[in-house]
Amino acid sequence: MKKGEDLLWMWLLAMLAAMLCTWATGCRGWAQGAVFAALTIAWALGLVVLWVVGIWIAGLTVDLDEPVTEDHPGIRWIVMTIVGLLCRIGRLRITVKGWKNVPGGPFLLVGNHRSNYDPIATLWAMRQRGVDVAFVTKPENMKLPLVPMIHRANFLTIDREDPRKAIATINAAADLLKNNVVNVGIYPEGTRSKGRELLPFHNAVFKIAQRAKVPIVVVCVTGTEKIGANVPWRRTDVTLDFCQRIERDTVAASSTKQLGEMVRQSLEQAAAQGDAP
């Protein structure tokens, strides 16, 4: 999906509807152009509202306990279109570094967590480069409007308060990677850090890569913590630094604690460079 293609269908439908309505009014000359422009905007806004309401209604039917083991390109397209809209609303300008560390095959993506926009910026930047990721998130996030739909795009929830459910999620994520359904992303901190310091890691998440026998890609996100203060007046520069790839042989030979230490060191070094003036 190239930049702008996610909303092309909406503008084409809006222009077609506006063209028919303008023709029906019988306007001529400059009035015809003005009516066409106004109707195009009105139809576009109306289509967006109808589309959002439709997704919200469809989300009400999602069974979050039902395992999703296959890729659904149509659902993922809907999810990524929403992500693209959010990036535009947030006025993000995303810079990507270290893309060479992203492999062609399946991998576990882990990173720091500064803002709710972290997964949004990451999903969008990677989608622009032809790589899809499904994140593991908190169960509470699935209660937000429009969010339940992401479950059908292979996004998973993890309940860290219930070890049995957490293990089930780890196994489900590993299966997605084993079967090459989609790459999986997760934040080892488990929640957003209110400062620049990394929170303690939940090292059990690295079992996903060990059980799936895939490499770990580390991404350091900087700038997303400024979005809330900048919107809507200023653009926010966000950097995604894919700063390290831990090969699967190293993943298999290391303990989850050792993997956590590797990831933490890599993130701290990359964050120090990204936050430097």
Number of C-alpha atoms within 10 A of each C-alpha: 13 9 11 10 11 17 15 11 11 18 16 13 15 20 19 15 16 22 18 12 15 22 13 9 10 9 14 12 7 8 12 15 14 14 18 21 15 12 20 23 15 13 19 20 15 14 16 13 12 12 14 15 14 12 18 16 14 13 20 13 10 14 12 18 9 9 13 16 16 14 15 13 11 11 16 20 14 17 20 21 18 18 20 23 14 16 18 12 12 21 18 22 14 18 11 15 14 14 15 11 17 21 14 8 12 25 29 29 23 23 26 29 27 22 20 14 22 22 22 17 24 22 21 25 19 16 17 12 11 10 17 20 25 24 24 21 19 15 13 10 11 18 10 8 15 19 15 22 25 21 25 24 25 27 20 26 22 21 16 15 8 9 11 10 14 17 18 13 21 22 16 18 32 24 17 22 23 19 12 15 19 26 22 25 27 24 20 22 18 19 17 16 16 12 10 15 11 18 17 13 18 15 16 16 25 23 20 26 25 22 17 23 20 24 23 29 21 27 30 25 27 24 20 24 22 15 20 13 10 14 14 12 9 12 16 21 15 23 23 25 22 24 22 21 21 18 15 17 12 14 21 18 11 13 16 19 14 14 21 20 14 14 25 20 12 19 24 16 12 21 22 12 11 17 11 6 5
